Amino acid sequence: MLSIIFIVIFFVIVFAINAKNFGVQSFEEYATARGSFGMIAISLAIFSTWYVGATFTAFAGYSVGYGFIGLYVLTYATLTMLSMYLVAEKTYIWGKKYHIGTQAELMDLRYKSSMVRLVVGMAGIVFTAPWLLMEWITQGVIFNYATNGLISPVVGMIIGIVVVLAYVSLGGMKSVITANIFQGAFMFFIGTGVMLYMIFKFSGGIAAGMDSLVASHPETLTFPGPGWELPTAFWTSIIITSGLGGFMWPWVYNKLFASNSIRSIKQSALLAPIIGGIFYVIFQLLGNILYMNDTARNNPEEAYMWAAGEVGPIVLALMSTVIMATSIATVSGIIQAMSTSISRDVATVIKKDISEKMAMRIARISVLMIGAICAVLATVDVGALINIALLSYQGIIMIFPVVILGLYWKRANKEGALAGMIIGTIVSMTFTVTEPAFITNLGWSAGVYGLITTTIIMIIAGYAKPIEAHVENLWEDIENARRNKKSVPLNPAEINSSMVNVSSKNE
């Protein structure tokens, strides 16, 4: 019961630090917190959102069960932060000038196409859904484990749903990031400390543990690790799809609009992977050391919770709370991004004259609907859901060339973006479902073929027509901001004369 007490205290703190943020009425405040957060806040928000709760459960199978292969996370996280750095300047400048709040809306501005906005927005919602459900199921499992079965997984999941829905619907992005600051700090300091303590208790320390591992199971420290039989190219392909697609998740990307400067974003792109790298290296070391234990090795998904329980009730309580903090941080970001996108990228595209009050109402209703749907789907087999969540990277990766080419190549156009995303996704999903022989034999995942398809289509379409006039104007915005050595909106008259509402200039 100590675990449940710790979790309840954690929830109380989250609500207490967010009390002042509740009651937000402005949709811009709900979507972007009016760009009020600095480098530390954005770094901790990205870190706490990035490492999902299922890292300690479902994905522990990689670290405990396969050893070395689990380190792919560090490699692809570096690629993800590079993506963040590359999109920082234009995302911030255009976001501030044109009052943009979502990734899809940014693409609407760049391509001057509400259809691109709708497709990007819908892709974000569809491919994100499995992750949301998996995280809530994880919360149910943690409640069940932490209470020795007293709270069922379904009841535990409903408790998690209620907590997140409450502070997201009441406070929007400001509540999400304010909570992320606490959650991220708790994960890094308490989580890393607990894992180091467990390493010491199980092996006498990192050096002693590594010596024992080299002596008894050296295969865990070499590529590809024990039990890994897939082609080497698969390792490369999951790094490519996860790394390039990782920052395309709207619940990660949208946090850039809450930043107070380009400098904060770029500094976060450096700090977040450092924090995450330290955290994950300790996580991986613990997983490797647990491999030496038969119980952990045979049940890798439960290994971290089991190991914490073996050390003692306080460690189990802290580990349960760390996993809950990780999961709640991710879920809150997903819910806020999905509800914002439903309101701003779907409803507003279908009916352009939606008032701000109605937009807020749609966002809050969306939060409740998403929670209700997830509660209904609570019985989905978690193993199947993990596979779906991993496969969702094969779809979200199609947004990468649309974003990067859109921000760096003037010739990128809406025809190429739409055709590329649609055809690339069809290619990727078809190969994923049918699994042709070359996918298995060569090792390259379906998403890589879809990514190549999308990129080629966009390049061909780009050279098929001249650069559009609105693109030159957008590039001029960047040059003006650089010349002025600041990235802030122009004066109100200029904003109103250009494009306060992006959708008014769409198709």
N, C-alpha and C positions, 0 to 999 in steps of 0.2 A: 504493500500500500504506500510505501514511501515514494515510489515512482509517481504515483498518481498525485500525491501531494506536491511534488516538485513541478509536475506539468501544470497543475492548477495555479500554482504561484507564478509560473511563467506566463500563463494566459492573463492573469490579473495584472502583471507588469505591462504586458503588451497593451491592454486596454487603458491602463493608467497613463502611460506616456502618450497615448493617442487621443485622450479625452478632449484636448483643445482643438483637435482637427475635425471632430464630428460636426455634422450639420452643414457641410459644404453645399452651396447652392449653385455656384457657377460651374458650367460644364468644363470650361477651360481649367478651372481649379481641380476638378475631378480627374481630368485627363492628364494634365501635365504639372500640377502643383505650381503653375505659373513660373516654371523654371527657377526654383528657389534653392536647389541643393548643390552643395559643393563637392569637392573631390573625395573627401572621406566618406560622405554619405553615399555617393554614387558607387564608389568602390565596394563598400560593404553591401550595398543593395545588389550589385551584380554578383558578388561572391556568394551571398546567402541564397540568391535565386538560382545560381548556376548549379550548385551541389544539391541535388534533390534528395528528399528523405529516402527514396528507394536506393540511393547510393549505399546505404548501410544494410539493406536487405536484399532486394532483387539483384543489384549489380555487385554485391559482395561476392557473387559467384565468380566474377572475373579475377578479383584480387586474391581470394582465398582458394578458389578452385583451379585457376590457371596460372597463378603466379605472375610472371613477367608481363604477360599480355595486358594486364590491368593498367600498366603505365601509359597505354595509348591515350588516356585521358589528359595527361600533362602535355603531350604533343599537340593534341587537337585544341586544347584550351589556349595554347600560344597562338595558333592560327585564328581562333575566334577573337582574341584581343587585338590581333593585327587588323581584322575586319573592322572592329570598333574604332581603331585609330584612323583607318582610311575613310570611314563615313562621317567622322566627327565634325569636320569643318562645315561642309555643305548642309548636313542635317541640322546643325545648330543655327546657322545663318538663315536658311530658308524657313526653318521651324519658327524662329522668332519673328521674322518679317511678315510671314503669311499666317501666323497663328495656327500652326500645324500641331496636331496632337498624336498622330499615329503614323506608323510606317507606311501603311497603305495610302494615307492622305498625302504623304510626301511623294509617293510615286505618282499619284494623281497630278500633283503640281508639276513634277518633272516631265511626265509624258502627256500632260493635258488631256487626260482620258479618265472619265469616271468608270469605264469598264475595267481598266487596269487596276484602279482602286478597289473595285468590287472583287475582282479575282484574287488580288493579293490579300485583301481582308478575309475573304472566305477561306483561302488556303491556310492562313494563319489560324483561323478558328478550327477548321477540320483537323489539321495535323497536330494541333496543340491538345485537342480533346483527350486522346489516350493518356497523355502525361498527367493531365489534371485528375482523371479518374484513378490512375495508378497511385498518385500521391495520396489521395483520400483513402484508398484501400490500405496504403502503407500506414496511415494514421490509425486506422481501425486495428490493424495488426499490432501496432505498438501499444495501444490501449489494452488490448487483449493480453499481450505478453506481460506488460508491466503490472497487471492486476491478477496474474495467475488465472486468467479465464473469467474473472468476476464480471468484467465488461466485455460483451461480445464484440467481434470485429465490426459488425453493422452499427451497433450503438456507438462504438468509439468513433467510427467514421462520421456519424451524424453529429456528434459533439464537435469534431473538427470542422465540419461544414458550417455549423451555426456560428462558431467563433469567427471564422474567416469572413463569412457573408456579412456579419454584423459590422466589423470595422472597415471592410472594403466599401460597402454600400454607403456607410455614413461619412467616410473621410476620403475616399478615392485615392489618387496617387500619393497625396501627402501622408495619409495613414499608412499606405503600403511601405513607402520608403522610411518613414519614421520608425515603423516596426522593424524593417530590414536592418536599420542601424543597430538596434539592440540585438536582433537575431543573429546578424553577422558577427558582431563582437562576441556574443555568447558562443557561437559555433567555433570561432577561431581560438579564443582563449580557453574556454572550458572544454570544448571538444578535443582540441589538440592536446591539452593537458591530460584529459582522461585517457586518451589513446596512448600517450607516452607512459602513463602510470601502468596501463594494462600490459604494455610491452615489457616493462620492468618486472611486473608480477609473474608474467608467463615465461620470461627468458633471462631475467637478470639485467636487462638493458639492451640497447640497440646493438652494440658491438658483440656482446655475448650471444644475442639472438642470431645475428648474422653468421657468427662462427658455427653455431649449431646447425643452421640452415645449410651452410656450405658443406658441412660434414655429412649431413643426413639426406638432404634433398637439394643438391646443387642445380637440378633442372629448373627449379622455380626462379632462378636468377638469370637464366639465359633465354634468349628468344627461340621458340615462341612460348615456352613454358610447358608444364606437364599436361597431357591430355588435349593439346591443341593440334588438330589435324588439318585445318583449313590452309589453303595456299597462302604463301607470303603476301601476295598482292592484296589479299583481303585485309590484312593489317593496314596497308597503305590506303585502301579505299575507305575504310571506316574512319581513318584520320581525316581524309579529304572531305567526306560527306558531313562528318560531325563537326570538323573545324570550320569549314566554310558555311555550313548550314546553321551552326550553333548560334551565331549572332543574328540570324534572320528570324529567330523566334520573336514574335511581336512583344512578348512579355519581357524579353531582354532588351530589344531595340528601343522600345518606347520609353525606357528610363533615360535615354539621351535627351528627350524633350523636357525632362524635369531638371536638367543640369543648368547651372547659372552661368556657364561660360564654356568656350571651346577648350580653354586650358584645363578646366576641371575634367572634361571628358578625356582628353589626351593623357592627363596624369592618372586618371582612373584606369586607363588601358594599360598602364605600367604597374600600378599598385595592386589592382585586382588579381592579376595572375601571380604576383609574388605571394600575396596572402593565400590564394587558392593553392599555389604550388607547395607551400610549407604544409598546409593542412592535408593535402592529398598524399604527399610523400609519407607523412606519418601514418595516414590511413593505409597506404599500400604496404608499408613496413609491418604494420600490425597484421594485415592480411597474410603476408608471407610467413610470419612467425606462427600464426594460427594454423597454417597448412601442416605444421608438424604434429598437430593434435588430430587424432582420428575422428573424434566427434565433430570438430569444426570442419575438417576436410570433407567428411561425408554429408554435412549439412551446411554448405557455405552460405546460403541465404540467411541462416539464423546464427551464424558464427559470432558476429560482433555482439549481439544481444546475449547469446549464451555465455560468451567469454566474460562480459561485464557482470553477469549474474554469478559466475564462478568466483570473481574477485570479491564481491560483496554487495549488499543492498544499496549502499550509497553510490557506488560506481554504476550499478544498474540504473538507479534513479537518474543520475546525471546523464548517462548514455541515452536513456529513453527521452529525456528532455532535449538533448542535443539533436536527436533524430527528429523529434517533434518540431523543434525550432527550424531545422532545415526544411522540413516538409511544409510547414505553415508559410515560411518565407516564399517558397516557390508557388504554392497554391494562391496566395494573395496576389502575387504578380500576374499569374495566369488569369485569375478571375477579373482583375481590374482591366487587363489588356483585352480580354474577350468581350467584356461588357462595353468597353469604350468602342471597340471595333464594330460590334453589332449596332450600336447607336450611330456612330460617326461614319463608318465605311459601308454599312449595308442599308440601314433605314434612311440615312440622309441621301444616299445615292438614288434610292427608289423614290423618295419623296423629298425634293430639294428644299421645300419651305418649312421644314420642321423648326420650331422655336427652340431656344436654349432650354426653356423649362421642360418641353416635351423630350428633348434629347436626354436631359437628366433623368426623366421618368423612365425612358426606354432603357437607359443604362442600369438603373436600379432594379427594374423588373427583370432585366436580363440576368443580373446577379442571382436573383431568387430562382429563376427558371433553370439556370445552370446547376445550382445546388440541388434542386428537386430532381432533375434528370440524373445527376450523379448518385443520389440516394437510391433511386430506382435501379440503377445499374450496379449496385453494390455487390451483387452476387456473381459478377463476371469473374471467370477464372483468371487469377493474377498472372499465371504463367503465360497464358495467351495474350493478355494485355501488355506484358513486357515486350513480347515479340512485336506487337502492333506499334508500341511506342518507339522501339528501335527502328522499325521500318518507316516510321513517320519522317525520319531524317531523309529518307530516299525521296520524299515529296517536298519538304521545306527547302531543300538545297536548290530547287528551281528558282527560288526568289533571289538567290545570290547574284547571278549575272544581271538580273533585272535591276537590282540596286546598284551594284558596282559599276556596270557599264553606264547606267543612267546618271551616276554621279561623276564619272570621269571621262565619258565619251559623248561628245555632242551629237554624234550621228545616231545614237541609240534612239529608237522611236517606238510609238505605241503599237504599231503593227507587229514589229519584231518581238516586243515584250509579251504581247498577248499570245501570239502564235508560239513563241518559244516556251512560255510557261505551260500552255495547254498541251502541246505536242510532247515537250520534255517530260511532263508529269505522266502522260499516257505511256510513253516509252518506259519510264521508270517503274510504274505500277504494273504494267504488263509483264515486264521481265521479272518483277518481284513475285507475281502470282504464278506465272508459268514456269519459272526457273529453267530456262533453256540450258543446254549442256555447257555452252561456253561460259555462262555465269559461274557454274560450279568449277569447271576445269581451270579457267584463267584466274578466278578469285576476285575479279573486280565486281563490286556490288552494282546493283541495278541503278542506283542513284548517280553513279559516275557516268553511265551511258546517257542518262537523262540530262545531266549537267552539260555534257558535251553537246548534246542535241540542242538544248536551249541556247547555248552560247553561239553555236554555228548559225542558227536561225536568226538570232539578233544581229550578228555581224552581216549576214547577207542582206537582211532587211535594211540595215543601216546604210549600206552603199546603194540601195535601190532608189533612194529619194534624197533630196537635199536636206541640209540641216534646217530645222524649223525655227521661225523667228522668235518664238517664246523661249527657246533654249538659249539663244544669244542673250536675251534679257536676264535670264537666270544666272548665266555666267558673269554678266555685268554686275549683278548683285554681289557676287563673291569678290570680284575685283574691287568694287567700291568699299566693301567691308575691310579688305586687306589694306587698302590705301588709308582708310580711316583708323587702322590699327585697333579696331574694336568690332565686335559682332553683335550689334544691337539693332532693333528695328529703326527704320528711318522715322522722320517726324510723322505725326498722325495723318497729316494731309496727304503725304506721299503714300502711306499705307492704304488709306481709303481709296486713293486714285489707282492703286495697283490691283490688289486682290486680297481683301480681307477674308472673303469666303472663297476658298479654292474652287469649290464646285460650280460657282457662277461662270467660270471660264471653261468648263468642261464641254465635252461633246454634247 
